[in-house]
């Protein structure tokens, strides 16, 4: 292992942490203090946040029904990122992003020694931007130019009315480098144009997770505080040091070839998911910089160890990403509709609800059932038709 060109002195406990062979396990255990019984979601979300420090940050949309733990996952993962690199937002209107930033002035074209406003500048370098409240498709649509990474700087032009009801004028906002966006949404199906900008992930929906959450609530209501990982400050300091070292990461040729060989190609949008996979591997290697070989120019070399870490959560991540819908909808299709269709051709809602109760030991609200079926119809996995005898009833048929 090559020595790092250290930008400044590093504290012994931070170096010791970065040199630990089980560093990823230590981070996962720290995340698991509050995010319990969901290692895939917490590891994937944290890895995406680390891409904020890479050349092309990735984004992730946490999708699923209300009360699934999306905002909890976001809020309790971003706390391990240095505070100066966090931007945790409760909610945002769709174009609010373009009304912030610092004023950048220019000389007045006619009056000497006078400055006039040229544009606003928003610097998102090394930022993790998390939106806790329900993000709408329109918000993502407006952020598309920023999230596409086609250029390191993007200029947005929007309109605003002058003070006191004056004439409308153009407002120029220059975005410097895209952050890593981590968003939450109850919107269960995203069209291809918007879904290609994110990874998609649904927090785990399982009884043992909710039991573990109840333990957290008990601790809070009996002690007045939630448990906190003692490793949090050290992980923050480690990321801060790596950020200041301005490290570049490249992927070993055999590792890159393995990623390509393992990747399943289905459509043109897969190239974006593939690049995001490469970025995840780079981000994991970046965290393990003290344990990786270096190039002659000092770049960290990502290898198969980093790929194996990413494989621990990437299957679930890509499965949901490629459909653009939540894991709950896909699980409903696999555990309820597919088994039921083996014995019945056309499925009634009553039969589906009964099968759902058998599979999950809980009832499915009819409104949620209708929403699931509409989502699967949009994915071309089922067809919905009205009963020829009772036109008030809908029937479900799987598309083979």
C-alpha positions in Angstrom: 0.0 0.0 0.0 1.3 3.4 -1.0 1.6 6.3 1.4 -1.0 9.1 1.2 0.1 12.6 0.5 -1.4 14.1 3.6 -2.8 17.6 3.3 -2.5 18.2 7.0 -1.8 16.3 10.2 -4.3 13.6 10.9 -5.4 12.6 14.4 -4.3 9.2 15.5 -7.8 7.9 16.2 -8.9 9.0 12.7 -5.9 7.3 11.0 -6.5 4.2 13.1 -10.1 4.2 11.9 -9.2 4.6 8.2 -6.7 1.8 8.5 -9.1 -0.7 9.9 -9.7 -3.7 7.6 -13.3 -3.8 8.9 -13.9 -0.2 8.3 -17.2 -0.7 6.3 -18.5 -3.0 9.1 -17.7 -0.3 11.7 -19.6 2.3 9.6 -22.5 0.0 9.2 -22.7 -0.7 12.9 -22.7 3.0 13.6 -25.5 3.5 11.1 -27.4 0.6 12.7 -27.6 2.2 16.1 -30.7 4.1 14.9 -31.4 2.6 11.5 -32.2 -0.9 12.6 -32.9 -4.2 10.7 -32.2 -2.5 7.3 -28.6 -2.9 6.4 -29.2 -2.7 2.6 -31.0 0.7 2.8 -28.5 2.3 5.2 -25.4 1.1 3.4 -26.8 2.1 0.0 -27.8 5.5 1.2 -24.5 6.2 2.9 -22.5 5.0 -0.2 -24.6 7.4 -2.4 -23.8 10.2 0.0 -20.1 9.5 -0.3 -20.4 10.1 -4.1 -20.7 13.8 -3.3 -17.0 13.8 -3.0 -16.4 12.1 -6.4 -16.3 13.5 -9.9 -19.9 12.7 -10.7 -22.2 12.5 -7.7 -25.0 10.0 -7.7 -28.6 10.5 -6.4 -31.0 8.3 -4.7 -34.8 8.5 -4.3 -36.3 6.8 -1.2 -39.7 5.7 -2.3 -42.6 3.9 -0.6 -45.7 4.5 1.4 -45.9 6.9 4.3 -44.5 5.7 7.7 -42.0 3.3 6.0 -39.0 5.1 7.5 -37.8 7.1 4.5 -37.1 10.4 6.2 -35.7 8.6 9.3 -33.3 6.8 7.0 -32.2 10.1 5.4 -32.0 12.1 8.6 -30.0 9.5 10.5 -27.6 8.7 7.6 -26.7 12.3 6.7 -25.6 13.0 10.2 -22.4 11.0 9.5 -21.5 13.5 6.7 -19.5 16.6 7.9 -22.0 19.3 8.9 -20.5 21.8 6.4 -21.3 19.3 3.6 -24.9 18.7 4.6 -28.0 20.5 3.4 -31.0 18.8 5.0 -34.3 20.4 3.9 -37.8 19.8 5.2 -39.5 20.5 1.8 -39.0 22.6 -1.3 -41.2 24.1 -4.0 -40.3 23.0 -7.4 -38.3 26.1 -8.5 -37.0 27.4 -5.1 -33.5 26.0 -6.0 -33.1 28.8 -8.5 -33.8 31.7 -6.1 -30.9 31.2 -3.8 -27.2 31.8 -4.0 -24.7 34.6 -3.7 -24.9 37.8 -5.8 -22.2 38.1 -8.4 -21.7 41.7 -9.6 -20.2 43.1 -12.8 -19.2 46.7 -13.8 -21.9 49.0 -15.0 -21.7 49.3 -18.8 -22.0 53.1 -18.6 -21.3 54.4 -15.1 -17.7 54.1 -13.9 -17.1 52.6 -10.4 -20.6 51.3 -10.2 -21.5 47.6 -9.9 -24.7 45.9 -11.1 -26.0 42.4 -10.5 -24.8 39.9 -13.1 -26.1 36.6 -11.8 -26.6 34.5 -8.7 -24.2 31.7 -7.9 -25.0 28.5 -6.0 -22.0 26.4 -5.1 -22.9 22.8 -4.4 -19.4 21.2 -4.5 -19.2 18.3 -2.1 -22.7 18.8 -0.8 -25.3 16.2 0.2 -28.7 17.7 -0.3 -31.5 15.8 1.4 -35.2 16.6 1.1 -37.3 15.0 3.9 -40.8 15.8 2.7 -42.6 14.3 -0.3 -40.8 15.3 -3.5 -43.0 15.6 -6.6 -42.2 14.6 -10.2 -42.3 18.3 -11.1 -39.5 19.2 -8.7 -37.3 16.5 -10.2 -38.2 17.7 -13.7 -37.0 21.2 -12.9 -33.8 19.8 -11.4 -33.1 17.6 -14.5 -30.5 20.0 -16.1 -28.6 20.1 -12.8 -28.7 16.3 -12.1 -27.6 15.3 -15.6 -23.9 16.2 -15.1 -23.4 17.2 -18.7 -21.3 20.2 -17.6 -19.6 21.2 -14.4 -21.6 24.4 -14.4 -25.2 25.0 -15.4 -26.9 28.3 -15.9 -30.6 28.5 -15.2 -32.7 31.3 -16.4 -36.0 32.0 -14.7 -38.3 35.0 -14.4 -39.2 37.2 -11.4 -41.2 40.3 -10.9 -39.4 43.5 -9.9 -39.9 45.1 -6.5 -43.2 46.8 -5.9 -44.9 45.0 -8.7 -42.4 46.2 -11.4 -41.8 44.6 -14.7 -40.9 41.0 -15.1 -37.2 40.3 -15.6 -34.8 37.4 -16.2 -33.0 36.0 -13.2 -29.8 34.1 -14.0 -28.6 31.5 -11.6 -25.3 29.6 -12.1 -25.1 26.2 -10.4 -21.5 25.2 -9.6 -21.2 21.3 -9.6 -24.2 19.1 -8.8 -24.6 17.8 -5.2 -25.6 14.3 -4.3 -29.4 14.5 -3.9 -31.2 12.2 -1.4 -34.9 12.6 -1.8 -38.0 11.0 -0.2 -41.3 10.4 -2.0 -44.5 8.5 -1.7 -44.9 8.7 -5.5 -44.8 4.9 -6.3 -44.1 5.1 -10.1 -41.7 7.4 -11.9 -41.5 7.7 -15.7 -38.4 6.7 -17.5 -37.3 10.3 -18.3 -37.2 11.2 -14.6 -36.2 7.9 -13.1 -33.0 7.8 -15.1 -31.6 10.6 -12.8 -31.7 8.6 -9.6 -31.1 5.3 -8.0 -34.4 4.2 -6.3 -34.7 2.3 -3.1 -37.5 1.4 -0.6 -36.7 1.0 3.1 -37.3 -2.5 4.3 -40.9 -3.4 5.2 -40.8 -6.2 7.8 -42.2 -7.0 11.3 -38.7 -7.3 12.9 -37.8 -3.8 11.7 -40.9 -2.3 13.3 -40.2 -4.2 16.5 -36.6 -2.8 16.5 -38.1 0.7 16.0 -40.4 0.1 18.9 -37.3 -0.5 21.1 -36.0 2.9 20.0 -39.2 4.5 20.9 -39.1 2.8 24.3 -35.6 4.1 24.9 -36.6 7.6 24.0 -39.7 7.7 26.1 -37.9 6.1 29.2 -34.6 8.0 29.0 -35.6 11.2 27.1 -33.0 10.7 24.4 -32.2 8.4 21.4 -29.0 6.3 21.3 -26.1 7.8 19.5 -23.1 6.1 17.9 -19.8 7.1 19.6 -18.2 6.6 16.2 -20.2 9.4 14.5 -17.6 12.2 15.2 -14.7 10.1 14.1 -16.5 9.0 10.8 -17.2 12.7 10.1 -13.6 13.7 10.8 -12.4 10.8 8.5 -14.6 12.0 5.7 -13.5 15.6 6.3 -9.8 14.6 6.1 -10.3 12.6 2.9 -12.2 15.5 1.4 -9.4 18.0 2.2 -6.9 15.6 0.7 -8.6 16.1 -2.7 -8.1 12.4 -3.6 -8.8 11.1 -7.1 -10.0 7.5 -7.6 -9.6 5.2 -10.6 -10.9 1.7 -10.9 -8.5 -1.2 -11.6 -9.0 -2.6 -15.1 -9.9 -6.1 -13.9 -12.4 -4.7 -11.5 -14.0 -2.5 -14.1 -14.2 -5.5 -16.5 -15.9 -7.5 -13.7 -18.5 -4.8 -13.1 -19.3 -4.7 -16.9 -19.5 -8.5 -17.0 -21.9 -8.7 -14.1 -24.1 -5.8 -15.3 -27.4 -6.8 -17.0 -28.2 -4.6 -20.0 -31.8 -4.1 -20.8 -32.3 -0.6 -22.3 -30.4 2.5 -23.2 -31.0 4.1 -19.8 -28.8 1.3 -18.3 -25.7 3.3 -19.2 -26.6 5.9 -16.6 -27.1 3.2 -14.0 -23.8 1.6 -15.0 -21.9 4.9 -14.5 -23.5 5.3 -11.2 -22.4 1.8 -10.2 -18.8 2.8 -11.1 -19.1 5.9 -9.0 -20.3 3.8 -6.0 -17.3 1.6 -6.3 -15.1 4.7 -6.4 -16.8 6.2 -3.4 -16.2 3.0 -1.3 -12.6 2.9 -2.4 -12.2 6.6 -1.5 -13.3 5.8 2.1 -10.7 3.0 2.2 -7.9 5.2 0.7 -5.5 4.2 3.5 -5.9 0.5 2.5 -5.7 0.8 -1.3 -2.8 0.9 -3.8 -2.0 4.2 -5.5 -1.1 5.1 -9.1 2.1 6.9 -9.9 0.1 10.2 -9.9 -1.3 9.4 -6.4 -4.8 8.3 -7.4 -6.5 5.7 -5.2 -7.1 2.4 -7.1 -10.5 0.8 -6.5 -10.3 -2.9 -6.6 -12.5 -6.1 -6.1 -12.8 -5.5 -2.4 -14.7 -2.3 -3.1 -16.8 -4.1 -5.7 -17.7 -6.8 -3.1 -18.9 -4.1 -0.7 -21.1 -2.5 -3.3 -22.5 -5.9 -4.3 -23.8 -6.3 -0.8 -26.6 -3.7 -1.6 -26.5 -3.2 -5.4 -28.9 -6.0 -6.4 -31.8 -4.6 -4.5 -30.8 -1.1 -5.5 -30.8 -1.9 -9.2 -34.0 -4.0 -9.1 -36.0 -1.1 -7.8 -34.2 1.5 -9.9 -34.9 -0.4 -13.2 -38.6 -0.5 -12.6 -38.9 3.0 -11.1 -41.3 1.7 -8.5 -41.2 0.7 -4.8 -40.2 -2.6 -3.5 -43.6 -3.0 -1.8 -45.3 -3.0 -5.2 -42.8 -5.5 -6.7 -43.2 -7.7 -3.6 -47.0 -7.6 -3.9 -46.7 -8.8 -7.5 -44.3 -11.6 -6.6 -45.9 -12.9 -3.4 -49.6 -12.3 -4.1 -50.5 -11.9 -7.8 -48.1 -14.4 -9.3 -48.9 -17.4 -7.0 -52.7 -16.6 -7.2 -52.6 -16.5 -11.0 -51.3 -20.1 -11.1 -54.7 -21.3 -9.9 -56.9 -18.6 -11.2 -56.9 -16.8 -14.6 -58.7 -13.6 -13.8 -58.2 -12.3 -10.3 -60.9 -10.5 -8.3 -60.0 -7.9 -5.7 -61.6 -10.1 -3.0 -59.3 -13.0 -3.9 -56.3 -10.7 -4.0 -57.0 -9.3 -0.5 -57.4 -12.8 0.9 -54.1 -13.9 -0.6 -52.4 -10.8 0.6 -53.6 -11.5 4.2 -52.2 -15.1 3.9 -48.8 -13.7 2.7 -48.4 -10.8 5.0 -50.7 -11.5 8.0 -52.3 -8.1 7.6 -55.0 -6.6 5.5 -54.5 -4.4 2.5 -56.5 -1.3 2.3 -58.6 -1.2 -0.9 -57.2 2.2 -1.9 -53.7 0.9 -1.6 -54.7 -2.2 -3.6 -56.0 0.0 -6.4 -52.8 2.1 -6.3 -50.6 -1.0 -6.5 -52.6 -2.4 -9.4 -52.5 0.9 -11.3 -48.8 1.1 -10.8 -48.3 -2.5 -12.1 -50.5 -1.7 -15.1 -48.3 1.2 -16.0 -45.3 -1.2 -15.8 -47.2 -3.5 -18.2 -47.1 -6.4 -15.7 -50.9 -6.7 -15.4 -54.1 -5.8 -17.3 -57.2 -4.4 -15.6 -60.6 -5.2 -17.1 -64.2 -4.8 -15.9 -66.2 -7.9 -15.1 -68.5 -8.6 -18.0 -71.4 -9.5 -15.6 -70.9 -7.0 -12.8 -69.4 -3.8 -14.4 -68.7 -2.4 -11.0 -66.0 -5.0 -10.4 -62.4 -4.9 -11.7 -60.5 -8.0 -12.7 -56.8 -8.5 -12.8 -54.9 -10.6 -15.4 -51.1 -11.0 -15.4 -49.3 -10.1 -18.6 -47.1 -13.1 -19.5 
